[in-house]
């Protein structure tokens, strides 16, 4: 009756079409540089493509939306995305689990090993693995491969880094 289909990020050409085609009937247009920037920033993930476009159209001051318009609104857009999408997910984790997530983000790689997290946090291996299991159950990270972990939500690392900057 139902089919489960995993949605991944779109290749660059398909992501650009996903931005351009809906714009045709909207009365708005994006300059080419803006479309490329949106695709690059969102890594082609459909939800984020839609969110970026929606935000830019909602805040447009003219029918032709430019890269300069995007840059002018980017901080406000990311703040709204953080509040409407990322914060709830982040708060599913306990304070110590949040520290693990923040440590993973600060390491700066897409896949992080437990050894790197232990070094960053100065935490015992057994404790770390308990936290990692809990964070996996909360669907915030997944076991990427043998000996590494990655965030389940696209651009979550960038959110955590922005969040860390705000705390300083």
C-alpha positions as CSV (number, residue, x, y, z in Angstrom):
1,X,0.0,0.0,0.0
2,X,2.8,2.4,0.8
3,X,6.3,2.6,-0.7
4,X,9.2,3.9,1.4
5,X,11.6,5.9,-0.8
6,X,14.7,7.5,0.6
7,X,15.2,11.1,-0.6
8,X,18.8,12.0,-1.2
9,X,20.3,15.2,-2.5
10,X,19.8,15.9,-6.2
11,X,22.6,16.1,-8.7
12,X,23.5,19.7,-9.6
13,X,21.6,19.8,-12.9
14,X,18.5,18.4,-11.3
15,X,18.7,20.7,-8.3
16,X,19.0,23.7,-10.6
17,X,15.8,22.5,-12.5
18,X,14.1,22.1,-9.1
19,X,14.7,25.8,-8.5
20,X,14.1,27.1,-12.0
21,X,11.0,25.2,-13.1
22,X,8.6,26.3,-10.2
23,X,9.8,29.9,-10.6
24,X,8.5,30.1,-14.2
25,X,4.9,30.5,-13.1
26,X,5.6,32.4,-9.9
27,X,6.2,35.8,-11.5
28,X,9.7,35.8,-9.9
29,X,13.0,34.9,-11.3
30,X,16.5,34.1,-9.9
31,X,19.6,35.2,-11.7
32,X,21.9,32.3,-12.7
33,X,24.5,33.0,-10.1
34,X,21.9,32.9,-7.4
35,X,20.6,29.5,-8.6
36,X,24.1,28.1,-8.5
37,X,24.7,29.5,-5.0
38,X,21.4,28.0,-3.7
39,X,22.3,24.6,-5.1
40,X,25.8,24.8,-3.7
41,X,24.7,25.9,-0.2
42,X,21.9,23.4,0.1
43,X,23.9,20.6,-1.5
44,X,20.9,19.8,-3.6
45,X,18.6,18.6,-0.7
46,X,15.0,19.1,-1.8
47,X,13.7,20.5,1.6
48,X,16.4,23.1,1.7
49,X,16.1,24.0,-1.9
50,X,12.4,24.7,-1.2
51,X,13.1,26.6,2.0
52,X,15.7,28.9,0.4
53,X,13.5,29.7,-2.6
54,X,10.4,30.3,-0.4
55,X,12.3,32.6,1.9
56,X,13.8,34.6,-0.9
57,X,10.5,35.0,-2.7
58,X,8.7,35.9,0.6
59,X,11.3,38.6,1.2
60,X,11.8,39.8,-2.3
61,X,11.7,43.6,-3.1
62,X,11.5,43.0,-6.9
63,X,10.5,40.2,-9.3
64,X,14.2,39.6,-10.3
65,X,16.0,38.2,-7.3
66,X,19.7,38.5,-7.3
67,X,22.7,37.0,-5.6
68,X,23.1,40.3,-3.8
69,X,19.5,39.9,-2.4
70,X,20.4,36.5,-1.2
71,X,23.6,37.7,0.6
72,X,21.7,40.6,2.2
73,X,19.1,38.1,3.6
74,X,21.3,35.1,4.3
75,X,21.7,35.7,8.0
76,X,18.0,36.2,8.6
77,X,17.2,33.1,6.4
78,X,19.7,30.9,8.4
79,X,18.3,32.1,11.7
80,X,14.8,31.2,10.5
81,X,16.0,27.8,9.3
82,X,17.8,27.2,12.6
83,X,14.7,28.0,14.6
84,X,12.2,26.2,12.4
85,X,14.2,23.1,11.6
86,X,17.3,22.5,13.5
87,X,16.7,23.6,17.1
88,X,13.9,21.1,17.8
89,X,16.1,18.3,16.6
90,X,19.1,19.5,18.6
91,X,17.0,19.6,21.8
92,X,16.0,15.9,21.4
93,X,19.5,15.3,22.8
94,X,20.5,15.6,26.5
95,X,23.0,18.3,27.4
96,X,25.9,15.8,27.3
97,X,24.7,14.4,24.0
98,X,24.6,17.9,22.7
99,X,28.2,18.3,23.7
100,X,29.0,15.2,21.7
101,X,27.2,16.6,18.7
102,X,29.0,19.9,19.1
103,X,32.4,18.1,19.4
104,X,31.6,16.2,16.1
105,X,30.8,19.5,14.4
106,X,34.0,21.2,15.6
107,X,36.1,18.4,14.3
108,X,34.9,19.7,10.9
109,X,34.7,16.5,8.9
110,X,31.7,14.8,7.4
111,X,32.5,11.5,9.0
112,X,34.0,11.5,12.5
113,X,35.7,8.6,14.4
114,X,35.1,7.9,18.1
115,X,38.8,8.4,18.7
116,X,38.5,12.0,17.4
117,X,35.4,12.6,19.6
118,X,37.2,11.2,22.7
119,X,40.2,13.4,22.1
120,X,38.0,16.5,21.6
121,X,35.9,15.8,24.7
122,X,38.3,14.0,27.0
123,X,35.7,11.3,27.6
124,X,36.0,7.6,28.3
125,X,35.3,5.2,25.5
126,X,32.5,3.3,27.3
127,X,30.7,6.6,28.1
128,X,31.1,7.9,24.6
129,X,29.7,4.8,23.0
130,X,26.6,4.9,25.3
131,X,26.0,8.5,24.2
132,X,26.5,7.6,20.5
133,X,24.0,4.8,20.8
134,X,21.5,7.2,22.3
135,X,22.1,9.9,19.7
136,X,21.6,7.2,16.9
137,X,18.3,6.2,18.5
138,X,17.2,9.9,18.4
139,X,18.1,9.8,14.7
140,X,20.6,12.7,14.9
141,X,23.6,10.7,13.7
142,X,24.2,7.3,12.0
143,X,27.1,4.9,11.9
144,X,28.6,5.9,8.6
145,X,30.9,3.0,8.2
146,X,33.2,0.9,10.2
147,X,34.5,3.3,12.9
148,X,32.9,6.5,11.9
149,X,29.7,8.5,12.5
150,X,27.9,11.2,10.5
151,X,25.0,13.6,11.0
152,X,21.6,12.3,9.6
153,X,20.3,15.8,8.8
154,X,22.0,17.8,6.0
155,X,23.8,20.9,7.0
156,X,23.4,20.0,10.7
157,X,27.2,20.4,11.3
158,X,27.0,24.0,9.9
159,X,24.0,24.7,12.2
160,X,26.0,23.4,15.2
161,X,28.9,25.6,14.3
162,X,26.7,28.7,14.0
163,X,25.1,27.8,17.3
164,X,28.5,27.6,18.9
165,X,29.5,31.0,17.6
166,X,26.3,32.5,19.1
167,X,27.2,31.1,22.6
168,X,30.6,32.9,22.6
